Amino acid sequence: MSELRFLVIGCGSIGKRHIRNLLALGHTAVTAFDTAPERRAEAEALGVATATDLDAHFRAASGDHTCAALVTTPTRLHVPVALRAAEAGHHLFIEKPVCDVGGPELARLEARVAERDLVSLVGCNLRFHPGLCTAKALLSERAIGRVASIRAEFGQYLPDWHPWEDYRKGYSARKDLGGGVVLDAIHELDYVRWLMGDVTEVAALAGHQSHIEIDTEDTASILMRFASGAFGEVHLDYVQRTYTRSCHIIGDEGTIAWDFGANGDVRVFTAASKAWETRPGPAGWEANTMYVDELRHFVACLRREATPEQDVAEARRVLDVALAVKRSADERVFVRL
């Protein structure tokens, strides 16, 4: 494949992170687009060209299979923008979640990606966290025997996420832009499914439980059953004043414990050892590394050297779980998938 060309659509914090990481990986053919002039200026300050007319860019690059679009807009705009890029023949990196409602438009995107043999990857950076990769390897080795359950938690005070801007105006706070903690923290639903297999049933409570000024849910407590028969518990919130992200996996021969703050380390207890052991993560690992590794993986997929960890079709299955959670909370029912 000739030199790859990248178009980053949406220059908020995650868009700018991807721009910096693409440049750090040596990809210099990067263009950025945002409807806000001040965000285009921020992208230019990083050293990339900017576009002011998205359709003109797509027309100029139509059919060029060295082009990839990174869709980093608010969630509600993911699929409409990705469809325009796919129509122009651009491969796709779409930030999570793939969208907020599913439906015919997402089905059209899936079909277009398949028809045009486009590479698609939906943001799933926790799959590149060394601690969770270690946990998955331990499960593959049956290190803790038959798995009975997994418990995962994420929490962070929403106003602290982007202290330089008014959280009430961000997409996380707005239902009309696809916000809310269930979709925003879909990483947890993705990685528990990645570790444990397909989800067959969910029950959930979710709602606005705090003083935070948003029109979406800020707390969710989720129960799930996996195809294996194992149980899952997932807690998500925008309320905790300290960042929390962790999981425990319980088997009949031991326990695996992961905490994001442990920088890639995983603790495992086995009946055979009767003690906790630490599986250390890579020396010097930092959080941005998983985003860099995610982009390396995307590039390998573009070069047909790897299969996407989570393409549009796989991301739809994760979205189905999230939408089942929201339906369960709204209707106070168990939902089967």
Secondary structure, 3 states (H helix, E strand, C coil): CCCCEEEEECCCHHHHHHHHHHHHCCCCCEEEECCCHHHHHHHHHCCCEEECCHHHHHHHHCCCCCEEEEECCCHHHHHHHHHHHHHCCCEEEECCCCCCCCCHHHHHHHHHHHHCCCCEEECCHHHHCHHHHHHHHHHHCCCCCCEEEEEEEEECCHHHCCCCCCHHHCHHHCHHHCCCHHHHCHHHHHHHHHHHCCEEEEEEEEECCCCCCCCCCCEEEEEEEECCCCEEEEEEECCCCCCEEEEEEEECCEEEEEEHHHCCCEEEEECCCCEEEEECCCCCCCCHHHHHHHHHHHHHHHCCCCCCCCCHHHHHHHHHHHHHHHHHHHHCCCEEC
